[in-house]
Amino acid sequence: MQPPDICFCMEGIHKLSPIDFNGLDTAVHGPIRLGIMTALQIDGTHDFTALKKRLDVVDGSLSMHLSKLEEKKYITSKKTFVGKRPKTTYKITATGRKALGGYLNAMQQLLNAVEQSDKTK
């Protein structure tokens, strides 16, 4: 039985460092939620229709992901009426910006580890 921190592979025997996925916030991680957070961070406030078009997603899926992000206090929504039509706009919060930044930092660490492993092969 080999120890879990040692790799016996074609390149030889070497010590493995742990891969830390703990920084990957699961509320941000999914492609639609990451898209929402990124669009709101880059573009600023968006209404539902603009987000739907920007991300090319269907209403039900977008609504579900927006609700999850609101539950986590990563975004806020404001409901208004334009004429007789409802309009909901979304904005990223300070908590959301912090969560997105933390997620992107964790992903960058993973990317750096992958790039470093490519250099050693």
CNS distance restraints for C-alpha pairs under 8 A (distance, minus, plus):
assign (resid   2 and name CA) (resid   6 and name CA) 7.10 0.50 0.50
assign (resid   5 and name CA) (resid  15 and name CA) 5.75 0.50 0.50
assign (resid   5 and name CA) (resid  16 and name CA) 4.95 0.50 0.50
assign (resid   5 and name CA) (resid  17 and name CA) 6.90 0.50 0.50
assign (resid   5 and name CA) (resid  18 and name CA) 7.87 0.50 0.50
assign (resid   6 and name CA) (resid  13 and name CA) 6.93 0.50 0.50
assign (resid   6 and name CA) (resid  14 and name CA) 5.81 0.50 0.50
assign (resid   6 and name CA) (resid  15 and name CA) 4.62 0.50 0.50
assign (resid   6 and name CA) (resid  16 and name CA) 5.62 0.50 0.50
assign (resid   7 and name CA) (resid  12 and name CA) 7.83 0.50 0.50
assign (resid   7 and name CA) (resid  13 and name CA) 5.54 0.50 0.50
assign (resid   7 and name CA) (resid  14 and name CA) 5.40 0.50 0.50
assign (resid   7 and name CA) (resid  15 and name CA) 6.18 0.50 0.50
assign (resid   7 and name CA) (resid  16 and name CA) 6.39 0.50 0.50
assign (resid   8 and name CA) (resid  12 and name CA) 6.04 0.50 0.50
assign (resid   8 and name CA) (resid  13 and name CA) 4.72 0.50 0.50
assign (resid   8 and name CA) (resid  14 and name CA) 6.99 0.50 0.50
assign (resid   9 and name CA) (resid  13 and name CA) 6.37 0.50 0.50
assign (resid  11 and name CA) (resid 121 and name CA) 7.55 0.50 0.50
assign (resid  19 and name CA) (resid 110 and name CA) 7.60 0.50 0.50
assign (resid  21 and name CA) (resid 106 and name CA) 7.61 0.50 0.50
assign (resid  23 and name CA) (resid 102 and name CA) 6.83 0.50 0.50
assign (resid  23 and name CA) (resid 103 and name CA) 6.16 0.50 0.50
assign (resid  23 and name CA) (resid 106 and name CA) 5.23 0.50 0.50
assign (resid  24 and name CA) (resid  28 and name CA) 7.77 0.50 0.50
assign (resid  24 and name CA) (resid  29 and name CA) 6.56 0.50 0.50
assign (resid  24 and name CA) (resid 102 and name CA) 7.84 0.50 0.50
assign (resid  24 and name CA) (resid 103 and name CA) 5.29 0.50 0.50
assign (resid  24 and name CA) (resid 106 and name CA) 6.18 0.50 0.50
assign (resid  24 and name CA) (resid 107 and name CA) 7.28 0.50 0.50
assign (resid  25 and name CA) (resid  29 and name CA) 5.98 0.50 0.50
assign (resid  25 and name CA) (resid  99 and name CA) 7.31 0.50 0.50
assign (resid  25 and name CA) (resid 103 and name CA) 6.02 0.50 0.50
assign (resid  26 and name CA) (resid  30 and name CA) 7.08 0.50 0.50
assign (resid  27 and name CA) (resid  33 and name CA) 7.20 0.50 0.50
assign (resid  27 and name CA) (resid  68 and name CA) 7.29 0.50 0.50
assign (resid  27 and name CA) (resid  69 and name CA) 6.81 0.50 0.50
assign (resid  27 and name CA) (resid  72 and name CA) 7.69 0.50 0.50
assign (resid  28 and name CA) (resid  33 and name CA) 5.40 0.50 0.50
assign (resid  28 and name CA) (resid  34 and name CA) 5.23 0.50 0.50
assign (resid  28 and name CA) (resid  37 and name CA) 7.46 0.50 0.50
assign (resid  28 and name CA) (resid  69 and name CA) 7.91 0.50 0.50
assign (resid  28 and name CA) (resid  99 and name CA) 7.62 0.50 0.50
assign (resid  28 and name CA) (resid 100 and name CA) 6.95 0.50 0.50
assign (resid  28 and name CA) (resid 103 and name CA) 7.29 0.50 0.50
assign (resid  29 and name CA) (resid  33 and name CA) 6.75 0.50 0.50
assign (resid  29 and name CA) (resid  34 and name CA) 5.93 0.50 0.50
assign (resid  29 and name CA) (resid 103 and name CA) 7.71 0.50 0.50
assign (resid  30 and name CA) (resid  34 and name CA) 5.89 0.50 0.50
assign (resid  31 and name CA) (resid  35 and name CA) 5.92 0.50 0.50
assign (resid  32 and name CA) (resid  36 and name CA) 6.14 0.50 0.50
assign (resid  32 and name CA) (resid  55 and name CA) 7.31 0.50 0.50
assign (resid  32 and name CA) (resid  62 and name CA) 7.42 0.50 0.50
assign (resid  32 and name CA) (resid  65 and name CA) 7.07 0.50 0.50
assign (resid  33 and name CA) (resid  37 and name CA) 6.15 0.50 0.50
assign (resid  33 and name CA) (resid  65 and name CA) 5.99 0.50 0.50
assign (resid  33 and name CA) (resid  66 and name CA) 7.49 0.50 0.50
assign (resid  33 and name CA) (resid  69 and name CA) 7.45 0.50 0.50
assign (resid  34 and name CA) (resid  38 and name CA) 5.94 0.50 0.50
assign (resid  35 and name CA) (resid  39 and name CA) 5.93 0.50 0.50
assign (resid  35 and name CA) (resid  55 and name CA) 6.60 0.50 0.50
assign (resid  36 and name CA) (resid  40 and name CA) 6.14 0.50 0.50
assign (resid  36 and name CA) (resid  51 and name CA) 7.10 0.50 0.50
assign (resid  36 and name CA) (resid  55 and name CA) 7.59 0.50 0.50
assign (resid  36 and name CA) (resid  66 and name CA) 7.79 0.50 0.50
assign (resid  37 and name CA) (resid  41 and name CA) 6.05 0.50 0.50
assign (resid  37 and name CA) (resid  92 and name CA) 6.84 0.50 0.50
assign (resid  37 and name CA) (resid  96 and name CA) 7.50 0.50 0.50
assign (resid  37 and name CA) (resid 100 and name CA) 6.99 0.50 0.50
assign (resid  38 and name CA) (resid  42 and name CA) 5.96 0.50 0.50
assign (resid  38 and name CA) (resid 100 and name CA) 7.86 0.50 0.50
assign (resid  39 and name CA) (resid  43 and name CA) 5.49 0.50 0.50
assign (resid  39 and name CA) (resid  44 and name CA) 7.13 0.50 0.50
assign (resid  39 and name CA) (resid  51 and name CA) 7.70 0.50 0.50
assign (resid  39 and name CA) (resid  54 and name CA) 7.89 0.50 0.50
assign (resid  40 and name CA) (resid  44 and name CA) 4.66 0.50 0.50
assign (resid  40 and name CA) (resid  45 and name CA) 5.81 0.50 0.50
assign (resid  40 and name CA) (resid  46 and name CA) 6.71 0.50 0.50
assign (resid  40 and name CA) (resid  90 and name CA) 7.62 0.50 0.50
assign (resid  40 and name CA) (resid  91 and name CA) 6.10 0.50 0.50
assign (resid  40 and name CA) (resid  92 and name CA) 5.73 0.50 0.50
assign (resid  41 and name CA) (resid  92 and name CA) 6.47 0.50 0.50
assign (resid  41 and name CA) (resid  97 and name CA) 7.15 0.50 0.50
assign (resid  44 and name CA) (resid  91 and name CA) 6.65 0.50 0.50
assign (resid  44 and name CA) (resid  92 and name CA) 7.64 0.50 0.50
assign (resid  45 and name CA) (resid  89 and name CA) 6.60 0.50 0.50
assign (resid  45 and name CA) (resid  90 and name CA) 5.56 0.50 0.50
assign (resid  45 and name CA) (resid  91 and name CA) 4.78 0.50 0.50
assign (resid  45 and name CA) (resid  92 and name CA) 7.56 0.50 0.50
assign (resid  46 and name CA) (resid  50 and name CA) 5.92 0.50 0.50
assign (resid  46 and name CA) (resid  51 and name CA) 6.12 0.50 0.50
assign (resid  46 and name CA) (resid  89 and name CA) 5.48 0.50 0.50
assign (resid  46 and name CA) (resid  90 and name CA) 5.44 0.50 0.50
assign (resid  46 and name CA) (resid  91 and name CA) 6.89 0.50 0.50
assign (resid  47 and name CA) (resid  51 and name CA) 6.31 0.50 0.50
assign (resid  47 and name CA) (resid  87 and name CA) 6.87 0.50 0.50
assign (resid  47 and name CA) (resid  88 and name CA) 5.52 0.50 0.50
assign (resid  47 and name CA) (resid  89 and name CA) 3.93 0.50 0.50
assign (resid  47 and name CA) (resid  90 and name CA) 5.94 0.50 0.50
assign (resid  48 and name CA) (resid  52 and name CA) 6.09 0.50 0.50
assign (resid  48 and name CA) (resid  87 and name CA) 7.43 0.50 0.50
assign (resid  48 and name CA) (resid  88 and name CA) 5.93 0.50 0.50
assign (resid  48 and name CA) (resid  89 and name CA) 6.20 0.50 0.50
assign (resid  48 and name CA) (resid  90 and name CA) 7.41 0.50 0.50
assign (resid  49 and name CA) (resid  53 and name CA) 6.22 0.50 0.50
assign (resid  50 and name CA) (resid  54 and name CA) 5.93 0.50 0.50
assign (resid  51 and name CA) (resid  55 and name CA) 5.95 0.50 0.50
assign (resid  52 and name CA) (resid  56 and name CA) 5.59 0.50 0.50
assign (resid  52 and name CA) (resid  57 and name CA) 5.47 0.50 0.50
assign (resid  52 and name CA) (resid  58 and name CA) 6.77 0.50 0.50
assign (resid  52 and name CA) (resid  59 and name CA) 7.00 0.50 0.50
assign (resid  52 and name CA) (resid  62 and name CA) 6.89 0.50 0.50
assign (resid  53 and name CA) (resid  57 and name CA) 7.10 0.50 0.50
assign (resid  57 and name CA) (resid  61 and name CA) 6.84 0.50 0.50
assign (resid  57 and name CA) (resid  62 and name CA) 6.42 0.50 0.50
assign (resid  58 and name CA) (resid  62 and name CA) 6.24 0.50 0.50
assign (resid  59 and name CA) (resid  63 and name CA) 6.02 0.50 0.50
assign (resid  60 and name CA) (resid  64 and name CA) 6.24 0.50 0.50
assign (resid  61 and name CA) (resid  65 and name CA) 6.39 0.50 0.50
assign (resid  62 and name CA) (resid  66 and name CA) 6.04 0.50 0.50
assign (resid  63 and name CA) (resid  67 and name CA) 6.12 0.50 0.50
assign (resid  64 and name CA) (resid  68 and name CA) 6.43 0.50 0.50
assign (resid  65 and name CA) (resid  69 and name CA) 6.30 0.50 0.50
assign (resid  66 and name CA) (resid  70 and name CA) 6.14 0.50 0.50
assign (resid  66 and name CA) (resid  75 and name CA) 7.88 0.50 0.50
assign (resid  67 and name CA) (resid  71 and name CA) 6.13 0.50 0.50
assign (resid  68 and name CA) (resid  72 and name CA) 6.48 0.50 0.50
assign (resid  69 and name CA) (resid  73 and name CA) 6.32 0.50 0.50
assign (resid  69 and name CA) (resid  74 and name CA) 5.32 0.50 0.50
assign (resid  69 and name CA) (resid  75 and name CA) 5.91 0.50 0.50
assign (resid  70 and name CA) (resid  74 and name CA) 5.82 0.50 0.50
assign (resid  70 and name CA) (resid  75 and name CA) 5.11 0.50 0.50
assign (resid  70 and name CA) (resid  76 and name CA) 5.94 0.50 0.50
assign (resid  70 and name CA) (resid  77 and name CA) 7.71 0.50 0.50
assign (resid  73 and name CA) (resid  93 and name CA) 7.13 0.50 0.50
assign (resid  73 and name CA) (resid  95 and name CA) 6.72 0.50 0.50
assign (resid  73 and name CA) (resid  96 and name CA) 6.90 0.50 0.50
assign (resid  74 and name CA) (resid  92 and name CA) 6.01 0.50 0.50
assign (resid  74 and name CA) (resid  93 and name CA) 5.44 0.50 0.50
assign (resid  74 and name CA) (resid  94 and name CA) 7.50 0.50 0.50
assign (resid  74 and name CA) (resid  95 and name CA) 5.51 0.50 0.50
assign (resid  74 and name CA) (resid  96 and name CA) 3.68 0.50 0.50
assign (resid  74 and name CA) (resid  97 and name CA) 7.41 0.50 0.50
assign (resid  74 and name CA) (resid  99 and name CA) 7.51 0.50 0.50
assign (resid  75 and name CA) (resid  90 and name CA) 6.55 0.50 0.50
assign (resid  75 and name CA) (resid  91 and name CA) 5.44 0.50 0.50
assign (resid  75 and name CA) (resid  92 and name CA) 4.31 0.50 0.50
assign (resid  75 and name CA) (resid  93 and name CA) 5.18 0.50 0.50
assign (resid  75 and name CA) (resid  96 and name CA) 6.21 0.50 0.50
assign (resid  76 and name CA) (resid  90 and name CA) 5.60 0.50 0.50
assign (resid  76 and name CA) (resid  91 and name CA) 5.39 0.50 0.50
assign (resid  76 and name CA) (resid  92 and name CA) 6.47 0.50 0.50
assign (resid  76 and name CA) (resid  93 and name CA) 6.71 0.50 0.50
assign (resid  77 and name CA) (resid  88 and name CA) 6.40 0.50 0.50
assign (resid  77 and name CA) (resid  89 and name CA) 5.48 0.50 0.50
assign (resid  77 and name CA) (resid  90 and name CA) 4.50 0.50 0.50
assign (resid  77 and name CA) (resid  91 and name CA) 6.53 0.50 0.50
assign (resid  78 and name CA) (resid  88 and name CA) 5.49 0.50 0.50
assign (resid  78 and name CA) (resid  89 and name CA) 5.28 0.50 0.50
assign (resid  78 and name CA) (resid  90 and name CA) 6.57 0.50 0.50
assign (resid  79 and name CA) (resid  86 and name CA) 6.94 0.50 0.50
assign (resid  79 and name CA) (resid  87 and name CA) 5.77 0.50 0.50
assign (resid  79 and name CA) (resid  88 and name CA) 4.40 0.50 0.50
assign (resid  79 and name CA) (resid  89 and name CA) 6.59 0.50 0.50
assign (resid  80 and name CA) (resid  86 and name CA) 5.81 0.50 0.50
assign (resid  80 and name CA) (resid  87 and name CA) 5.23 0.50 0.50
assign (resid  80 and name CA) (resid  88 and name CA) 6.28 0.50 0.50
assign (resid  81 and name CA) (resid  85 and name CA) 5.38 0.50 0.50
assign (resid  81 and name CA) (resid  86 and name CA) 4.37 0.50 0.50
assign (resid  81 and name CA) (resid  87 and name CA) 5.53 0.50 0.50
assign (resid  82 and name CA) (resid  86 and name CA) 6.26 0.50 0.50
assign (resid  82 and name CA) (resid  87 and name CA) 6.57 0.50 0.50
assign (resid  92 and name CA) (resid  96 and name CA) 5.67 0.50 0.50
assign (resid  92 and name CA) (resid  97 and name CA) 6.62 0.50 0.50
assign (resid  93 and name CA) (resid  97 and name CA) 6.20 0.50 0.50
assign (resid  94 and name CA) (resid  98 and name CA) 6.20 0.50 0.50
assign (resid  95 and name CA) (resid  99 and name CA) 6.14 0.50 0.50
assign (resid  96 and name CA) (resid 100 and name CA) 6.02 0.50 0.50
assign (resid  97 and name CA) (resid 101 and name CA) 6.05 0.50 0.50
assign (resid  98 and name CA) (resid 102 and name CA) 6.11 0.50 0.50
assign (resid  99 and name CA) (resid 103 and name CA) 6.08 0.50 0.50
assign (resid 100 and name CA) (resid 104 and name CA) 6.10 0.50 0.50
assign (resid 101 and name CA) (resid 105 and name CA) 6.10 0.50 0.50
assign (resid 102 and name CA) (resid 106 and name CA) 6.20 0.50 0.50
assign (resid 103 and name CA) (resid 107 and name CA) 6.23 0.50 0.50
assign (resid 104 and name CA) (resid 108 and name CA) 6.05 0.50 0.50
assign (resid 105 and name CA) (resid 109 and name CA) 6.30 0.50 0.50
assign (resid 106 and name CA) (resid 110 and name CA) 6.45 0.50 0.50
assign (resid 107 and name CA) (resid 111 and name CA) 6.13 0.50 0.50
assign (resid 108 and name CA) (resid 112 and name CA) 6.01 0.50 0.50
assign (resid 109 and name CA) (resid 113 and name CA) 6.22 0.50 0.50
assign (resid 110 and name CA) (resid 114 and name CA) 6.28 0.50 0.50
assign (resid 111 and name CA) (resid 115 and name CA) 6.10 0.50 0.50
assign (resid 112 and name CA) (resid 116 and name CA) 6.00 0.50 0.50
assign (resid 113 and name CA) (resid 117 and name CA) 6.17 0.50 0.50
assign (resid 114 and name CA) (resid 118 and name CA) 6.31 0.50 0.50
assign (resid 115 and name CA) (resid 119 and name CA) 6.52 0.50 0.50
assign (resid 116 and name CA) (resid 120 and name CA) 6.63 0.50 0.50
assign (resid 117 and name CA) (resid 121 and name CA) 6.59 0.50 0.50
